[in-house]
Amino acid sequence: MANQDPLAAKLNNDTYLGFDFGSKKIGVAVGQLITATASPLQTIKSINQIPNWEIISQLIKQWQPVGFVVGISKQEDGSDNIITPRMRKFCRQLEGRFGKPAYPQDERLSTFEAKQLLFDELHLSATKLWEVQDQLAAQLILQSWLSDNRDKK
């Protein structure tokens, strides 16, 4: 690896995975800090409300991110809602399992925005909407974090 292309090394060092955590499914996106862009990857179904760590591990191995961005939902007044503690736990589990930082990102409206985009603009059926809304929400979460942090790193 000593002769690795410097541009490739820079791109690899700027790759993040974004997660829209839910108890039944988790949307995943990938993005680069250098371009502050993100793309939806897939939706992972949870097993008995437990993240499918095998699939998450495969994505991490494939994309080699330097960190993770996890959407954290809250009430409109900023207080935690019923799933907020599980989202924070998922952040800690990502850090603990993979030894990379996990950054929380406010996601109060990301799933709503994703549904609006998919239904209103792309006219997807309810079935297809259910399949892809979480990965688009993950994209919106990650995109927002990348834009906010592009000049800070």
MOVEN-V237249 format. One record per residue. N is the residue number from 1. RES is the residue in one small letter. PSI is psi in whole degrees, -180 to 180 (NA if undefined). NEAR is the number of other ideal C-beta (glycine too) atoms within 8 Angstrom. D_LAST is the distance of its C-alpha to the last C-alpha in Angstrom with 1 decimal. Layout:
# MOVEN-V237249
n->N res->RES psi->PSI near->NEAR d_last->D_LAST
n->N res->RES psi->PSI near->NEAR d_last->D_LAST
This chain:
# MOVEN-V237249
n->1 res->m psi->0 near->3 d_last->24.3
n->2 res->a psi->-28 near->3 d_last->24.3
n->3 res->n psi->24 near->3 d_last->24.8
n->4 res->q psi->139 near->7 d_last->22.0
n->5 res->d psi->127 near->5 d_last->20.9
n->6 res->p psi->-36 near->6 d_last->17.7
n->7 res->l psi->-43 near->6 d_last->16.7
n->8 res->a psi->-41 near->8 d_last->17.6
n->9 res->a psi->-42 near->9 d_last->15.6
n->10 res->k psi->-44 near->9 d_last->12.4
n->11 res->l psi->-43 near->10 d_last->13.4
n->12 res->n psi->-37 near->9 d_last->14.3
n->13 res->n psi->-11 near->7 d_last->11.0
n->14 res->d psi->10 near->11 d_last->9.4
n->15 res->t psi->133 near->14 d_last->12.4
n->16 res->y psi->150 near->16 d_last->12.8
n->17 res->l psi->137 near->15 d_last->16.2
n->18 res->g psi->145 near->20 d_last->17.1
n->19 res->f psi->134 near->16 d_last->20.3
n->20 res->d psi->96 near->17 d_last->22.9
n->21 res->f psi->134 near->11 d_last->25.0
n->22 res->g psi->161 near->10 d_last->28.7
n->23 res->s psi->-25 near->6 d_last->31.7
n->24 res->k psi->-30 near->6 d_last->33.4
n->25 res->k psi->156 near->9 d_last->30.6
n->26 res->i psi->121 near->15 d_last->26.8
n->27 res->g psi->143 near->18 d_last->25.1
n->28 res->v psi->139 near->17 d_last->22.4
n->29 res->a psi->162 near->18 d_last->20.0
n->30 res->v psi->145 near->13 d_last->17.5
n->31 res->g psi->166 near->16 d_last->14.6
n->32 res->q psi->135 near->11 d_last->12.0
n->33 res->l psi->-36 near->12 d_last->8.5
n->34 res->i psi->-35 near->8 d_last->9.5
n->35 res->t psi->-12 near->6 d_last->12.5
n->36 res->a psi->40 near->10 d_last->11.7
n->37 res->t psi->152 near->8 d_last->15.1
n->38 res->a psi->155 near->12 d_last->16.8
n->39 res->s psi->143 near->8 d_last->20.4
n->40 res->p psi->144 near->12 d_last->22.9
n->41 res->l psi->-64 near->10 d_last->24.0
n->42 res->q psi->171 near->8 d_last->26.8
n->43 res->t psi->128 near->11 d_last->28.5
n->44 res->i psi->124 near->12 d_last->29.4
n->45 res->k psi->135 near->7 d_last->32.5
n->46 res->s psi->158 near->13 d_last->32.6
n->47 res->i psi->111 near->6 d_last->35.6
n->48 res->n psi->44 near->4 d_last->37.5
n->49 res->q psi->22 near->6 d_last->34.4
n->50 res->i psi->132 near->6 d_last->32.4
n->51 res->p psi->144 near->10 d_last->29.4
n->52 res->n psi->90 near->11 d_last->30.4
n->53 res->w psi->-25 near->7 d_last->28.4
n->54 res->e psi->-46 near->6 d_last->30.0
n->55 res->i psi->-41 near->8 d_last->28.6
n->56 res->i psi->-43 near->13 d_last->25.1
n->57 res->s psi->-41 near->10 d_last->25.3
n->58 res->q psi->-42 near->8 d_last->26.4
n->59 res->l psi->-40 near->12 d_last->23.5
n->60 res->i psi->-41 near->11 d_last->21.0
n->61 res->k psi->-41 near->7 d_last->23.1
n->62 res->q psi->-46 near->6 d_last->23.2
n->63 res->w psi->-18 near->9 d_last->19.6
n->64 res->q psi->54 near->8 d_last->18.0
n->65 res->p psi->156 near->11 d_last->14.8
n->66 res->v psi->-11 near->9 d_last->12.1
n->67 res->g psi->178 near->9 d_last->12.4
n->68 res->f psi->151 near->16 d_last->14.4
n->69 res->v psi->125 near->15 d_last->14.6
n->70 res->v psi->126 near->16 d_last->18.0
n->71 res->g psi->132 near->17 d_last->19.8
n->72 res->i psi->117 near->12 d_last->21.6
n->73 res->s psi->149 near->9 d_last->24.6
n->74 res->k psi->169 near->11 d_last->26.3
n->75 res->q psi->165 near->7 d_last->29.4
n->76 res->e psi->-29 near->5 d_last->29.3
n->77 res->d psi->1 near->4 d_last->29.7
n->78 res->g psi->-6 near->5 d_last->26.6
n->79 res->s psi->161 near->6 d_last->28.6
n->80 res->d psi->148 near->6 d_last->28.4
n->81 res->n psi->-172 near->8 d_last->30.6
n->82 res->i psi->-29 near->3 d_last->32.5
n->83 res->i psi->-10 near->10 d_last->29.8
n->84 res->t psi->-46 near->11 d_last->26.8
n->85 res->p psi->-35 near->7 d_last->27.6
n->86 res->r psi->-34 near->9 d_last->27.9
n->87 res->m psi->-43 near->14 d_last->24.4
n->88 res->r psi->-38 near->10 d_last->23.0
n->89 res->k psi->-42 near->8 d_last->25.1
n->90 res->f psi->-41 near->12 d_last->23.8
n->91 res->c psi->-50 near->14 d_last->20.2
n->92 res->r psi->-39 near->9 d_last->21.6
n->93 res->q psi->-41 near->9 d_last->23.6
n->94 res->l psi->-48 near->14 d_last->20.8
n->95 res->e psi->-46 near->12 d_last->19.0
n->96 res->g psi->-42 near->7 d_last->22.4
n->97 res->r psi->-36 near->8 d_last->23.6
n->98 res->f psi->-3 near->9 d_last->20.8
n->99 res->g psi->31 near->5 d_last->18.8
n->100 res->k psi->152 near->10 d_last->15.4
n->101 res->p psi->145 near->6 d_last->13.5
n->102 res->a psi->123 near->12 d_last->14.8
n->103 res->y psi->126 near->11 d_last->13.3
n->104 res->p psi->144 near->10 d_last->16.2
n->105 res->q psi->130 near->13 d_last->16.2
n->106 res->d psi->129 near->8 d_last->19.3
n->107 res->e psi->25 near->13 d_last->21.5
n->108 res->r psi->-39 near->7 d_last->24.7
n->109 res->l psi->3 near->6 d_last->25.7
n->110 res->s psi->-45 near->14 d_last->24.0
n->111 res->t psi->-40 near->11 d_last->27.1
n->112 res->f psi->-46 near->7 d_last->29.4
n->113 res->e psi->-41 near->10 d_last->27.4
n->114 res->a psi->-45 near->14 d_last->27.5
n->115 res->k psi->-43 near->10 d_last->31.3
n->116 res->q psi->-46 near->9 d_last->31.9
n->117 res->l psi->-49 near->10 d_last->30.3
n->118 res->l psi->-40 near->14 d_last->32.1
n->119 res->f psi->-50 near->10 d_last->35.4
n->120 res->d psi->-44 near->7 d_last->35.8
n->121 res->e psi->-36 near->7 d_last->34.2
n->122 res->l psi->-9 near->7 d_last->34.8
n->123 res->h psi->43 near->5 d_last->37.9
n->124 res->l psi->150 near->9 d_last->37.2
n->125 res->s psi->163 near->5 d_last->39.9
n->126 res->a psi->-37 near->6 d_last->39.3
n->127 res->t psi->-49 near->6 d_last->39.4
n->128 res->k psi->-38 near->9 d_last->36.7
n->129 res->l psi->-46 near->12 d_last->34.7
n->130 res->w psi->-34 near->7 d_last->34.8
n->131 res->e psi->-33 near->7 d_last->33.6
n->132 res->v psi->-10 near->12 d_last->30.5
n->133 res->q psi->-34 near->13 d_last->29.4
n->134 res->d psi->-37 near->14 d_last->27.1
n->135 res->q psi->-33 near->15 d_last->25.1
n->136 res->l psi->-38 near->13 d_last->24.7
n->137 res->a psi->-41 near->16 d_last->23.7
n->138 res->a psi->-40 near->20 d_last->21.0
n->139 res->q psi->-46 near->16 d_last->19.9
n->140 res->l psi->-41 near->12 d_last->19.8
n->141 res->i psi->-51 near->18 d_last->17.9
n->142 res->l psi->-43 near->17 d_last->15.2
n->143 res->q psi->-44 near->14 d_last->15.2
n->144 res->s psi->-46 near->11 d_last->14.9
n->145 res->w psi->-44 near->13 d_last->11.9
n->146 res->l psi->-43 near->16 d_last->10.1
n->147 res->s psi->-42 near->8 d_last->11.3
n->148 res->d psi->-28 near->7 d_last->10.3
n->149 res->n psi->1 near->10 d_last->6.6
n->150 res->r psi->-44 near->10 d_last->6.3
n->151 res->d psi->-4 near->4 d_last->5.8
n->152 res->k psi->-21 near->5 d_last->3.8
n->153 res->k psi->NA near->6 d_last->0.0
